[in-house]
Amino acid sequence: MSPAKPATGHDARSVAMRVRHALWRHAKAWRQRLRPRPVARHVFVAGMQRSGTNLLMDVLDASAATRVFHETDPRAFERYEMRDPAVIRQLAQSSPAPVFVIKALCELDRLPELMSLFAPSRTLWLVRDWRDSVHSAIRSFGNFVPQWQRLAHGDANDWRGRGMSPATRELLMALYRADASEAEGAAIMWFYRNVLFFEHRLAADPRVRVVFYEALVQQPMREVAAVYDFLELSGFSAAIAGRIHARSVRHRSPPDISPAVAALCDELLARFKALPLRGRT
């Protein structure tokens, strides 16, 4: 069995773009230290890995009112998992920016708890079409089928199985095949991570907004404006939306995925698309 790859993907931005944004962050941090403001809101950016969370974090980082923490930041994360809430609270309390933004990819099952601990708060949940997510995931990660087998047999020792419902575990057991492809394993992971949104009743929570990757990259002006409005972030501009450039949106089914798994993912994606749009509350 090959070792699992890290729980995050590569940064697809160009070197020049990363440098420009790094300079922006340094200048923003300097201005925030000169005129610090207490934290007024906490924002969690959630979703399945390779769903566009880095892209969304980038447009949130473009606001002068935010301080953002990625899952690669050792101050807030250890091996891509969020540190103890006491550590996160200390980071938030010491932040000079009024909006504290942090990734929550391995913590999807903990979002209701986290939003209560860090009130007032909002969550943005990124959803990407499972077919494109699978194509991206198998280029960045591996070990999907052994993980599927382990979870189907009840293992809940890490974030992948934490908070999983008995019904989801039974589905994983019923669909598991030892000869399944890595693409099919990635599709199953897309399902069991995203279904937590409904199992933990986030669809009814006014503090949570679903953001679709495809809409974000195809209509960035509209979608980024809606995100800023939902978070009550001022300063939205065309330049901020312009940080998003055309990305891959193909919706091509990967090979070697059983009809049962494809139908499962299609049904869950349809549930997301049937949700009412949620703006500022």
N, C-alpha and C positions, 0 to 999 in steps of 0.2 A: 504494500500500500504506500503510495507516495504521500509525503507530508502535506498537510493543508496549507494553502497559501494564506497570506494575511487577509483580514476581514475588511480590506479597503482596496480600492483600485488606484490606478495611476492618474496623475493630473494631466488631462488632455490638452491643457492650454499651452500656447507657444511660450518659449522662454522669454521673448520680448514682453508678452502680455503679463506673465508672472512677475517680471521685474517691475513693470509699470504699476501693477497692483500692489506689490510689496512696498514701493515708494509711497504710494497713496496711503497705505496702512500706517507706515511710520509717521508720515505727516499728520494723519488723523490722530494717532495716539499722542503725538506731541501737543496738538491743539487741545485734546481732551484733558491732558494733565494740567495744562495752563488754566483751563476753566472746567474743573470737574463738576459733575452733576450726579446725584444719587440715582440708583437704579429704580425705574418706575415700572418696568415690564421685563419679563423673562420670555424668551422665544425658543421653542424646541423645533429643530428641523429633523423630521423623521421620514422613514420609508425604507424600502429594500435597497441594499447596496447596488450601485450602478443604475440608479433611477433618476439621477440629475441633482442630487443633494449638493454636490460641490458647486454646480451652476447656480443654484438658488442661494447658497451661502455667499457666493461672490456678489450677487446683486444686493444682498442685505448688507454686506460689508461696505458697499458703495455709499451707504447712508452715513452722514456725519454723526448720527446719534447712536450708532451701534458699536459694541465690542463683541467680536465673534470668536468662537472656540471650535476648531475642527477636531475630529477624532484622532488626529496625529499630534495634537498638542499635549505634551507630557504633563503640563500643569493641571489639565482637566481629565486626562485619559491615561489608562495603562493598558497596553496591548489592545487599543481601540475601544475599550469599554470605559464608560464613565466612572470616575472615581466616586468615593463615598459622598453622599449629599452634603456632609459637613464641609468637605473640601470645596465642592461647587458653590456652596453658600458663601464661603470665605472669598472665593474668586469674584462672585457677584457683588458682595459688599464692598470689595476693594476696587471694583471697576469704576472708572471716572465717567463712563457713558451711561445714559439713561435707559438703554435697551441692551440687555444681555442675551446674546444669541449663542446657542450651543447645539451641536449635532446630537441626535439620539437614535442611532441606527441599531445598536445592540440592545437598546432599552425600550423597544416598542411596547412590550407588555407592561412596562412601568410608567407609561405616560400619564395615566390618571393620578397615580401617586406623586409623580414629579410635578405635575401642574398644581396639585394641592400644596405640596411643600414649598413651591416657589411662586406662590400667588403674589400679584396677578400675573397670569401667563397666557400664552397662546401657542398653539402647535400648528405647523405646516407639514402635512403628510404628502410626500411626493409619490405619484403613481406613474409608472411607465408601462406601456404595452408589454405584456410578458414575453412576446416573441423577440422584440428588440432588447429587452432586459437580459434574456437568455444568451443572445448573441454576444452581448457585452460582457456578461458574467463569465462565460467559459473562456474568454480571452484573458481575464484578470485573475480568476480563482480556479480552484480544482477541488477534488475530493467530495463532490456532491453526492455520489451514489453511496459511499460508505457512511456519510452523515445521515442520509435518508434511512439506511438500514438501522443505524444506531438509534435514531429518534423514534422510528417505528416500534422498536423494542423497549421503549420507555425511558431512554436515557434523557435526563434533564440537568446534566451537570454543567452545561454552559448556556450561553445566551440563546442559542438556536432552539433549545427545547424548553426554555423557561417560559412559563405562562401558556404553554400549548394546551388546548382543550382536549379532553378524552376523545371527542368526535373527530378532531383533526388527526390525532394519533392513530385512531382506528382506520381513517382513510389512508394514511401513509402505509400502514401495515397491509391493507387490502390491495394497494396499487404497487407495492414494492416488487421489483424483479431484480435478481442478482445480475442479469445481463443488460440492465437499463443503461442507456447512454448518459454521458455527463450532461448533455443538453437536457435530457429528461429530468435528471437530478436537479439541475438548475431551475427548471420549470416548477418542480415540486417545491423547491425552496421559495421561489417567488410566491407560490400559493400560501405556504404555511406562515410566511412572514407577513404578508399583506392581509390575510384573513384575521389577524389579530385586531385590525382596525374595527371589525364588526364584532368580534368576540368580546372585546373590551368596551363595547358600546360607545366608541368615539364618534360614530355617525350622528348621535343625538347630542353631542357636546358642543355648545356654541363657541367654545374656545378653540375648536379645531377646524381647520380648512384643508380640503384636499386640493392639491395642485397637480395638474396633469403635465407630464414632461412634454408631450407633443404640443400642447397648447402653448407652453412656456417658450419653446424654441421657434414655433411657427408664428406666434402673435405676441412677441415679447412686450410691446408697448401696452397692450391691453392687460396681459396677465401680470406683469410686474406692478403696474398701477393698482390692480386689484389686491395684490399681496401687500403693498405698502398701505393701502386703505384699510385692509383687515387688521394690520398691526398698528395702525395709527402712526405710521412713520411719515414724517414730513420730508420734503425735499426731493420727491420723485421728479425725474427729468428724462428726456429722451436719451441723454448720455448714459444714464444708469441702465435703461433698457438695452442700450447699444452694447453693453458688455456681453450680451447673449448673441452669438452668431449661429448660423445654420448648423444643425447637428443631424445625426442619422435618425431618420424616421422611415422605416421600411415595412414593418409589420410582416416580415417574411417568416413563416413557420420554420423553425430549425428542423433538420432531419432527425429521424429516429425518436420521435415522441409519439407515444401511444394515443389513440383517439380519446381514451378515458382521461388522460392527464390534460390533453389539449382542451377538452370540454370543461374540465374542472377550472382551468385558468380562465377560459372564455367567460364562464358563468360569473366568476369573481370580478373580472374586469367590468362586466355588464352591471354588476351591483354598484361598483364605484361610479360608473357613468350615469346611473339613475339617481344619484344623490342630488339634492337641490343645491344650487350655488349658495355659498355663504359669504357674506360680506361683513362689514363692521357691525358689531353688536353693542 
